[in-house]
Amino acid sequence: MKIREKGLPPKEIAQMLGRMLQDDLTFTSGRIVGSMCTEPARFARRLYSKYLEKNLGDPGLFPGTAKLEAECIAAIGNLLSHSNAAGSLVSGGTEANIMALWSAKKNKVERPEAIIPISAHHSFDKAADLLGVKMVKVPTDVMGRIDVKKVKSSITPNTIMMLGIAGTTDLGVIDPITELSEIAEANNIHLHVDASFGGFVIPFLRELRYDVEDFDFKLTGVSSISIDPHKMGMAPVPAGTILFRDIAMLERINIVADYLAGGEASKVTLLGTRPGTAAIVLWSMLNLFGMQGYRRIVKRCMNLTYLLYEESQRMNGVKPVQEPTMNILGLKPLRSSPQQVAKELRVKGWAVSAFPKHLRICVMPHVRKKHILEFAKALDLLEKTEKIIVRHGSSYRALADKAKMHKYQYSFL
Ligand code: 0PR
């Protein structure tokens, strides 16, 4: 498109948008079962537009907003067992992870290396490339948790950071952070915990008497934690947070801008201009839900995750990878590749994630019981159809492809 010479009336633009966006999926349909984001609360929608002009890139102009950001950091610090943690509201887990590595890199060595599990989110590859840090990737055990022995043997004088994940992207498992913390302390290495997903889940799992290990600042070797309110924290995108044990870890990556209209910027972030409304809405969501609200959400998501886990055990075509740790379930298709199954599910309107060996289902707060049951049925049916196709040969495959094109998936069978 080109910017037109003369603008259009809002009504016409709204109509055009309605048409252009009609192919977008919605969370409320319950068909997105592979995303770590969810439907924002109605209150969040209202607030977002009300405070749209706030810019935390110049916090001196918006001291009230800056104070809300500080309160959010304190509240999340409390949730993570450290009420004096220093930190910033950022755009998400990627920025938080970049900031953690950036801070760790300030412990200068000539050829810096970071030890991370192979399950680490790809934001660490971005961070490594940007910061010139070599990533030493360590394998995981059968449960998908980092191999601690390999971590120990990978430490060199160049190691500036170790990573533990509290809620891996592919399976939602928690690395043995207690052991990593001991190793980090003994070797004086920065231990970063990526709790982008699990940070708003694990504290409540514990309260709900699920057996989960420590992962936060209670462990004295943990130096920093990423935790994303825009995943299980019920905040709209963009809302991530990075927390450091010690304010010096944050201040060492501060680059002062002293010319700003509001005065010197006091918050340290990678971004300059950033949405103050994200802080306002996050603060409001923390107050809206409260610990009780988050606990209820986690409980519901876990119950539904277990429902799908049980359903999947009854199916012939898929097998759960393992018992879920949080509201993420890995399902291994037995006859075709996860990519192929994901594609076929998408034709039927379902959006799941496909990892090399399994499908990933995220049972987020917008997913309801009926969606789980419908999804299980769709997955099961796909598998049965697949069996008929295999039995009757390629002519059925051609028919099935044609039917897919016309969106009457398999209805002739
Ligand atoms: N760390 C972990 C453990 C993550 O799972 C993710 C994102 C990040 C860091 C990076 O977070 P941001 O995306 O906020 O920068 N994991 C999600 C994923 O890969 C991101 C996502 C979310 C992808 C919603 C798709 C989607 O619909 O699944």
Residues whose N, C-alpha, C, O or C-beta is under 5 A from the ligand:
A	BS01	0PR	S35 M36 C37 S91 G92 G93 T94 E95 H121 S123 G167 T168 T169 D194 S196 F197
